[in-house]
Structure formats: C-alpha cells, structure tokens
C-alpha cells in the first residue's frame, strides 16, 4: 500500500547525523524525507525543492535555526512553509522566540514518534485549510 503522504516532502535540518537518521527512520515510510546538515545547506536546497514542512534544529554551527527561519520569512516564496522546531532545549524564552518568528510548532528531543507525526499531520491539515481559504 502506498502512503497518501509519500508525495509530501519534509526537509529535516540538523547538524547531528544521528538525529537526521532518526527522523528518516520515523518518517521515511510515510513521507519523502530530505536531510541536510546545516542551515546554509537548507537554504541552498530550497532553491531546488519546495518542502511541505521543515523540521529545524535551533542550535547548529554557523547558522542557527532562528537565523534560517528569519531568512525564510524574508522570502515571499518560502515564508508559507510551516516550520517545526525540533530541539533539545525548551526554555520559555526559546519557545517564545520560536513562536515570535512564526514557527508552526515545537518538539523537544528526544523525539517521541507519535508526537512528531501528530504535529506534522496537524501542520499539513492546517496548511490545506489555509490554502482553501485563501484560494
């Protein structure tokens, strides 16, 4: 049976190979999962692919997840892509900053498969509703 979500692209951005492979393992059977190891590579990848959701680590060398979402927000062609931060840190300050920058959601590592899948489904559902309303 082919998943109805297999055509949905999820871009996972994390500097940890282990975290990237974990996300591929959790989501690869249901979605087209693309993996990149830095914010800079993610922005370059976005010139070639248009993901339905971006899973974004906050703390990465060179370019933080906050830097990446700021760049996305500055680009009219990218700002509508939902971003779910996936991070080890869940301080009130970081969660507030993520919301302020327009993140759709926030998941704390270690990632629980059901929680991550549920948040992705909710983002996809909300995006479909938003598209129907604005069309």
C-alpha positions in Angstrom: 0.0 0.0 0.0 1.4 3.4 -1.0 1.1 6.1 1.6 -1.0 9.1 0.6 1.6 11.3 2.2 4.5 9.9 0.3 4.3 12.9 -2.1 4.7 15.3 0.9 8.3 16.5 1.3 9.7 17.0 4.7 13.1 18.8 4.9 14.9 17.9 8.1 17.7 20.3 9.1 20.0 19.1 11.9 23.8 19.1 12.4 23.6 15.7 14.0 23.7 12.7 11.7 22.1 10.6 14.4 19.1 12.9 14.6 18.8 13.1 10.8 18.7 9.3 10.6 16.2 9.0 13.4 13.9 11.4 11.6 14.3 9.4 8.3 13.5 6.2 10.2 10.5 7.7 11.9 9.0 9.4 8.8 10.5 7.8 5.7 7.8 5.2 5.4 5.1 7.9 5.2 6.8 10.9 3.7 9.5 11.9 1.2 12.2 12.9 3.8 15.1 15.0 2.7 18.1 15.5 5.1 20.6 18.4 5.3 23.2 19.1 8.0 23.2 22.9 8.2 21.1 26.0 7.8 23.2 27.2 4.9 22.7 23.9 3.0 19.0 24.0 3.8 18.6 27.4 2.2 20.6 26.2 -0.9 18.3 23.1 -1.1 15.2 25.3 -1.0 16.2 26.7 -4.5 15.7 23.1 -5.8 12.9 21.7 -3.7 9.8 23.0 -2.1 9.1 21.0 1.1 5.6 20.9 2.7 7.2 21.2 6.1 10.6 21.9 7.5 11.8 20.3 10.7 14.5 22.6 12.0 17.1 22.3 14.8 17.8 25.5 16.7 21.4 25.1 17.8 23.6 24.5 14.8 27.1 25.8 14.0 27.3 28.7 11.6 23.6 29.4 11.1 21.1 28.7 13.9 17.6 27.6 13.2 16.4 31.1 14.2 18.7 32.5 11.5 17.2 30.1 9.0 13.6 30.9 9.8 14.4 34.6 9.6 15.7 34.0 6.1 12.6 32.1 5.2 10.4 34.9 6.5 12.2 37.4 4.3 11.4 35.4 1.1 7.8 35.6 -0.1 8.2 32.2 -1.8 9.3 30.4 1.3 7.6 32.1 4.2 4.5 30.0 3.9 6.3 26.7 4.5 5.5 25.5 8.0 8.5 25.2 10.4 8.5 22.8 13.3 11.5 23.4 15.6 13.0 20.1 16.9 15.4 20.9 19.6 16.9 19.7 22.9 16.1 23.0 24.5 12.6 24.0 25.7 13.1 27.1 27.8 10.3 29.5 27.9 12.5 32.1 26.2 13.3 29.8 23.2 9.7 28.7 22.8 8.5 32.3 22.9 11.2 33.3 20.3 10.2 30.4 18.0 6.6 31.5 18.2 7.5 35.1 17.6 9.4 34.1 14.5 6.4 32.2 13.1 7.2 28.6 13.9 4.2 26.4 13.5 5.2 24.1 16.4 8.0 23.0 18.7 9.2 19.4 19.5 11.6 18.6 22.3 14.4 15.9 21.8 14.5 13.1 22.4 11.7 13.0 19.8 8.6 10.8 20.5 7.5 9.3 17.2 3.8 9.8 17.9 4.1 13.4 19.0 6.2 14.3 15.9 3.9 12.5 13.5 0.9 14.2 15.1 2.4 17.7 14.9 3.3 17.1 11.2 -0.2 15.9 10.4 -1.7 19.0 12.1 0.6 21.3 10.2 -0.4 19.6 6.9 -4.1 19.8 7.8 -3.8 23.4 8.7 -1.9 24.2 5.6 -4.6 22.6 3.4 -7.3 24.6 5.2 -5.3 27.9 4.8 -4.9 27.2 1.1 -8.6 26.6 0.6 -9.5 29.8 2.5 -7.0 32.0 0.5 -7.8 30.5 -2.9 
